[in-house]
Amino acid sequence: MIQTCLFPAAGYGTRFLPATKSLPKEMLPILTKPLIHYGVDEAREAGMNHMAFVTGRGKRALEDYFDTSYELEHQISGTDKENLLKDIRELMDNCRFSFTRQRSMNGLGDAINKGKVLVGDDPFGVVLADDLCINENGDGVMAQMLRVFEKYRCSIVAVMEVDKKDVSKYGIVEGREIDDGLMMVSDMVEKPKPEEAKSNLAIIGRYILTPNIFTCLDKTKAGKNGEIQITDALLKQAKEGIVIAYKFKGKRFDCGSLDGFVQATKYFYDRLKNGKK
């Protein structure tokens, strides 16, 4: 039903300096695969085959990763190392990749708006690669959200409960429960102070957006930190129609932080030792 997944990937990744001075944060590896690879895998599992990237200066490695490396592949051709490229080759053979740039860092809302040229007039998924998600007992988060979209045909945001002291790190939603794990959003605030937050349901880096989000973004003025916030545009959608918050099943690692990155690395290393991919 939805063919395109948008990957906003223009941020500087300053929490991982100096590594991210020349390496995009989306290319930081969890074991042998970069974060962006996990995100594309999740979108592909959900049936999406057009991977659209909003990048910035210094992000050329993302384009190179999803392209053929003739010298490398020639050197390892016929060796046991060649099998290590099996997964990335499968993605390259079965997905289409397109890229555009966000020239200045004006917030996630602006990055998504820049993706309109790649997305067109159809609903689309959004994956923030530094939120690494896995569900060992079923479908990935994006596939779960697609089932919700098939029923309600509106914008969907993935949410999880966080400690009250951490709400200032997230967009926070409140609303009315309409089904198990589903909430019709009535309000949405970007990074509120703990004493101001009306709930502890935090948006994570998974969205399904309907194309009228671009009209909302065009009308959205810069908010917190002088940036265009996707939460402000989604609130417009919620006031004019419906936006649903979905409490997803699975684990989420904040790999934009050092603690989350280390936790994800340990988690996937333990899975590998236990014979799981």
TAHU-V894818 format. One record per backbone hydrogen bond with DSSP energy under -0.5 kcal/mol. NH is the residue of the N-H (numbers start at 0). CO is the residue of the C=O. E is the energy in kcal/mol with one decimal. If there is no record, write none. Layout:
# TAHU-V894818
nh,co,e
NH,CO,E
NH,CO,E
This chain:
# TAHU-V894818
nh,co,e
2,0,-0.5
4,49,-2.5
5,124,-3.3
6,51,-3.1
7,5,-0.6
8,6,-0.5
8,53,-3.5
15,12,-2.0
16,13,-1.5
18,15,-1.0
19,15,-1.0
20,17,-2.0
21,18,-1.0
22,18,-1.2
23,21,-0.5
26,23,-2.1
27,24,-1.5
29,32,-2.9
30,28,-0.7
32,29,-1.5
34,27,-1.8
35,25,-2.6
36,33,-1.0
37,33,-1.2
38,34,-1.8
39,35,-2.3
40,36,-2.5
41,37,-2.0
42,38,-2.0
43,39,-2.8
44,40,-2.5
45,41,-1.2
46,43,-2.0
47,42,-2.1
48,2,-1.4
49,2,-2.6
50,48,-0.6
50,95,-3.2
51,4,-2.8
51,49,-0.7
52,97,-2.7
53,6,-2.1
54,52,-0.7
54,99,-3.0
58,55,-1.4
61,58,-1.8
62,58,-0.7
63,59,-2.2
64,60,-2.1
65,61,-1.2
66,63,-1.4
69,67,-0.8
72,68,-2.8
73,69,-2.1
74,70,-2.1
75,71,-1.9
76,72,-0.7
78,75,-2.2
81,75,-0.5
81,78,-1.2
82,79,-0.5
83,80,-1.7
84,81,-1.7
85,82,-1.6
88,84,-2.3
89,85,-2.0
90,86,-1.8
91,87,-2.4
92,88,-2.2
93,89,-1.2
94,90,-1.5
95,48,-3.2
97,50,-2.2
99,52,-2.3
101,54,-3.2
102,100,-0.7
105,103,-1.5
108,227,-1.9
109,227,-0.8
110,106,-2.1
111,107,-2.7
112,108,-2.1
113,109,-2.1
114,110,-0.8
114,111,-0.8
115,112,-1.6
116,113,-0.7
117,114,-1.5
118,114,-2.2
119,115,-2.6
121,118,-0.5
123,208,-2.2
124,3,-2.5
125,206,-2.5
126,5,-2.3
127,204,-2.4
128,126,-0.7
130,127,-2.1
131,129,-0.8
131,252,-2.2
132,130,-0.6
133,250,-2.2
137,134,-1.1
143,139,-2.1
144,140,-2.4
145,141,-1.9
146,142,-1.3
147,143,-1.2
148,144,-2.5
149,145,-2.5
150,146,-0.9
150,147,-0.6
151,147,-2.3
152,148,-2.9
154,241,-0.7
155,207,-2.8
156,243,-2.5
157,205,-2.2
158,245,-2.7
159,201,-1.9
161,199,-2.2
165,162,-2.2
166,163,-1.3
168,165,-2.1
169,166,-1.7
171,188,-3.3
172,200,-2.3
173,186,-2.1
175,183,-2.1
177,181,-1.9
178,181,-1.3
181,178,-2.2
182,244,-2.1
183,175,-3.1
184,182,-0.7
184,242,-2.8
185,173,-2.7
186,173,-1.8
188,171,-2.7
190,169,-2.5
190,188,-0.6
195,192,-1.9
196,192,-1.3
200,172,-0.5
201,159,-3.1
201,199,-0.8
202,170,-2.9
203,157,-2.3
205,203,-2.4
206,125,-2.0
207,155,-2.5
208,123,-2.9
212,209,-2.2
213,210,-1.7
215,211,-1.8
216,212,-2.6
217,213,-2.2
218,214,-1.1
219,215,-0.5
219,216,-1.0
222,226,-3.6
225,222,-2.1
226,223,-1.6
227,105,-3.1
228,226,-0.7
232,228,-1.3
233,229,-2.6
234,230,-2.0
235,231,-1.5
236,232,-1.9
237,233,-2.6
238,234,-2.3
239,235,-1.9
240,236,-2.1
243,154,-2.4
244,182,-2.9
245,156,-3.0
246,180,-2.7
246,244,-0.5
247,158,-0.9
247,245,-1.1
250,133,-3.4
252,131,-2.9
254,129,-2.4
254,252,-1.6
255,129,-0.5
256,253,-1.6
260,256,-2.2
261,257,-2.3
262,258,-2.4
263,259,-2.4
264,260,-2.2
265,261,-2.4
266,262,-2.5
267,263,-2.6
268,264,-2.0
269,265,-2.7
270,266,-1.9
271,267,-2.0
272,268,-2.3
273,269,-1.5
274,271,-1.7
275,270,-3.0
